[in-house]
Amino acid sequence: MALKISFKAEAQTDKNGEGVTHKLYIYDPVHGGYDIDPESWEFHTSETSAAYFRKALEAVSKSDTIEVHINSAGGSVKEGLAIANQLAAHPARKVAYVDGFNCSVCTAISSACDQVVMPKSAVTYVHHAWDSVAGNAAQLRSVADALDTIDTAFRAAILRHAGERMTEERLVELMDANGYEGTWLTAEQCIECGLADELAAYDIDPQEAMRRLQEAQAKTDAAPQQASVQRGSRAAGCGGCTVRHTAAKAGRTETRRA
């Protein structure tokens, strides 16, 4: 579950009254389906979904500026890549601000922006797509092949911002590091390899960023199963990017992470 306040749009006109800055916040796991209002227990379209993002971008003109503020450990690959591609296609100027954690599929979202700003007390995490599955040998091999394909798309989304500062081979090395667990990067390292462009003139409290993520995850774990998750699915936490995969022949739904 993501809190309804976790992804919100704020708009303000600049001092000359010419342009509008739209501020979008991704402070919880990126996911599709539904959120649960913690007060009314009513279901609402996820505010960290690609569908919700599409509606937010409809209000943005090409002369405006979009600020995407990120403090998230990741989420759905399906939703995250769609958000990233919508941002990349939008003609407005896009600036990503890493307010704490920019992890997993969120790196694809920030990389879709024209500029990425990080304070020294923020971090980025890149890793391979991964999954939790069950099935016979042939089915598991099929999932492995699918993960390779997802990895290719994931890397392309990240590299479109890096330019000449990072090759695909270098990105694979970062994802392979630490026993294929991936790599945590400081703001300075992100600038060096093209995942960020500028050090922010301010600093955030990393302990506060972690506290917010832990709060969000605790609410996710305590909430009832989302209506969008089918029987047989495994619920994904914010520890990685996820994409749901239906094993049609087996008649079940699996949860895939990246």
C-alpha positions in Angstrom: 0.0 0.0 0.0 1.2 3.5 -0.8 -0.2 6.4 1.2 -2.4 8.7 -0.9 -0.1 11.6 -0.1 3.0 9.8 -1.4 2.6 10.9 -5.0 1.1 14.3 -5.5 1.2 17.1 -8.0 1.8 20.7 -7.0 1.8 23.6 -9.5 3.2 27.1 -9.1 3.7 29.9 -11.6 7.2 31.5 -11.7 7.7 35.1 -10.6 7.2 36.4 -14.2 3.9 34.5 -14.5 5.1 32.8 -17.7 5.9 29.2 -16.7 4.4 26.7 -14.3 6.4 24.3 -12.3 4.7 21.0 -11.5 6.1 19.1 -8.5 5.6 15.3 -8.5 6.6 13.2 -5.5 7.4 9.5 -5.5 8.0 8.7 -1.9 6.6 5.1 -1.7 6.9 1.9 -3.8 6.0 2.3 -7.4 3.1 0.0 -8.2 -0.1 -0.3 -10.2 -3.5 -1.4 -9.1 -5.0 0.2 -6.0 -4.1 2.0 -2.8 -6.1 1.8 0.4 -7.0 5.0 2.2 -5.7 4.4 5.8 -8.6 6.4 7.2 -11.6 5.3 5.2 -10.2 1.9 4.0 -11.5 2.7 0.5 -9.6 1.6 -2.6 -8.2 4.3 -4.9 -6.1 4.1 -8.1 -2.5 3.9 -7.1 -0.9 7.3 -7.0 2.5 5.7 -8.0 1.1 4.1 -11.1 1.7 4.9 -14.7 -2.0 5.5 -15.2 -2.1 8.1 -12.4 1.1 9.7 -13.7 -0.5 9.9 -17.2 -3.3 12.0 -15.8 -0.9 14.3 -13.9 1.1 14.9 -17.1 -2.0 15.8 -19.0 -2.1 19.1 -17.0 1.5 20.0 -18.0 2.2 22.1 -21.1 5.4 22.1 -23.1 6.4 25.5 -21.7 6.1 24.2 -18.1 8.7 22.5 -15.9 8.3 19.2 -14.2 10.1 18.5 -10.9 10.1 14.8 -9.9 11.1 14.3 -6.3 12.2 10.8 -5.5 12.7 8.9 -2.2 11.8 5.3 -3.0 13.4 1.9 -2.9 11.8 0.9 -6.2 8.6 -0.9 -7.3 7.0 -2.3 -10.4 9.1 -2.6 -13.5 6.0 -2.4 -15.6 4.8 0.8 -14.0 8.2 2.3 -13.6 9.3 1.9 -17.2 5.9 3.3 -18.4 6.4 6.4 -16.1 9.9 6.8 -17.4 8.8 6.6 -21.0 6.0 9.1 -20.5 8.4 11.5 -18.9 11.0 11.1 -21.7 8.3 11.7 -24.4 6.9 14.8 -22.7 8.1 18.1 -24.2 8.3 20.0 -20.9 11.6 20.4 -19.1 12.1 17.7 -16.5 14.3 17.9 -13.4 14.6 15.0 -11.0 15.5 15.7 -7.4 16.8 12.7 -5.4 15.6 13.5 -1.9 16.8 10.3 -0.3 16.8 6.9 -2.0 16.8 6.5 -5.8 16.7 2.8 -6.1 16.0 0.1 -8.7 13.4 1.1 -11.3 13.3 4.7 -9.9 16.7 5.1 -11.6 14.9 4.7 -14.9 12.5 7.4 -13.9 15.2 9.9 -12.9 17.1 9.0 -16.0 14.1 10.1 -18.1 14.6 13.7 -16.9 16.7 16.4 -18.5 18.6 17.0 -15.3 19.2 15.0 -12.1 20.1 16.8 -8.9 21.4 14.9 -5.8 22.6 16.1 -2.4 25.6 14.4 -1.0 23.4 12.6 1.6 21.3 10.9 -1.1 22.1 7.5 -2.7 21.2 5.5 -5.8 21.0 1.7 -6.1 21.3 -0.3 -9.4 20.8 -4.0 -9.8 19.6 -6.7 -12.2 16.0 -7.7 -12.6 15.1 -10.6 -10.3 12.1 -12.8 -9.6 10.6 -15.2 -7.1 9.0 -18.1 -9.0 7.9 -21.7 -8.8 7.6 -24.2 -11.6 9.4 -27.0 -13.5 12.8 -26.7 -15.2 11.4 -25.5 -18.5 9.3 -22.8 -16.8 12.3 -21.6 -14.8 14.4 -21.3 -17.9 11.7 -19.3 -19.6 11.6 -16.9 -16.6 15.4 -16.5 -16.8 15.1 -15.6 -20.5 12.4 -13.1 -19.7 14.5 -11.5 -17.0 17.3 -11.0 -19.5 14.9 -9.2 -21.8 13.7 -7.0 -19.0 17.3 -6.3 -18.0 18.0 -5.1 -21.6 15.0 -2.6 -21.5 15.9 -1.5 -17.9 19.5 -0.7 -18.9 18.3 1.2 -22.0 16.1 3.4 -19.8 19.0 4.2 -17.5 21.6 4.8 -20.2 19.5 7.3 -22.1 20.6 9.9 -19.6 24.1 8.8 -18.9 25.3 9.5 -22.4 29.1 9.1 -22.9 29.7 9.0 -19.1 28.8 5.3 -18.8 28.8 2.4 -21.3 26.4 -0.5 -21.1 29.3 -2.7 -20.2 30.0 -0.5 -17.2 26.4 -0.6 -16.1 26.4 -4.4 -16.3 29.5 -4.4 -14.1 27.7 -2.3 -11.5 24.7 -4.7 -11.6 27.0 -7.7 -11.4 28.9 -6.4 -8.4 28.7 -7.8 -4.8 27.7 -11.3 -6.0 25.1 -9.9 -8.5 23.4 -7.9 -5.7 24.1 -4.6 -7.4 25.8 -1.4 -6.4 25.0 1.5 -4.1 26.3 4.8 -5.4 27.0 8.2 -3.8 25.9 11.4 -5.4 29.5 12.0 -6.6 29.7 8.5 -8.1 26.4 9.1 -9.9 27.7 12.3 -11.4 30.8 10.5 -12.6 28.9 7.7 -14.3 26.0 9.9 -15.7 23.2 9.0 -13.3 23.2 12.5 -11.9 24.3 15.9 -13.1 24.6 18.3 -10.2 25.2 18.3 -6.5 22.3 20.0 -4.6 23.2 23.1 -2.6 21.3 21.6 0.3 21.5 18.3 2.2 18.8 15.9 3.3 18.9 13.7 6.4 19.5 10.1 5.3 18.1 8.7 8.6 14.9 10.6 7.9 14.8 9.3 4.4 15.2 5.7 5.7 12.6 6.3 8.4 10.0 7.4 5.8 10.8 4.3 3.7 10.5 2.0 6.7 7.2 3.7 7.6 5.8 3.1 4.1 6.9 -0.5 4.1 5.4 -1.1 7.6 2.1 0.2 6.3 2.4 -2.0 3.2 3.0 -5.1 5.2 0.1 -4.4 7.6 -2.4 -3.7 4.9 -4.8 -6.3 3.5 -4.0 -7.8 0.2 -4.6 -5.4 -2.6 -7.6 -6.0 -4.8 -5.4 -5.9 -7.9 -3.3 -8.9 -6.8 -4.7 -12.1 -8.1 -4.8 -15.4 -6.2 -1.4 -17.0 -6.3 0.6 -13.8 -6.5 3.4 -13.0 -4.2 3.1 -9.5 -2.7 6.2 -7.4 -3.5 7.8 -5.1 -1.0 9.8 -1.9 -1.7 13.1 -3.8 -1.7 13.1 -4.1 -5.5 11.3 -3.4 -8.7 8.5 -5.8 -9.6 6.6 -6.8 -12.6 3.8 -9.3 -12.5 4.1 -12.3 -14.8 1.4 -14.8 -15.7 2.5 -18.3 -16.3 -0.4 -19.0 -18.7 0.1 -22.8 -19.0 0.4 -23.2 -15.2 -2.6 -20.9 -14.7 -1.0 -18.8 -12.0 0.4 -15.3 -11.5 3.9 -14.8 -10.4 5.5 -11.6 -9.1 8.7 -10.6 -10.8 11.2 -8.2 -9.4 14.0 -6.1 -10.8 
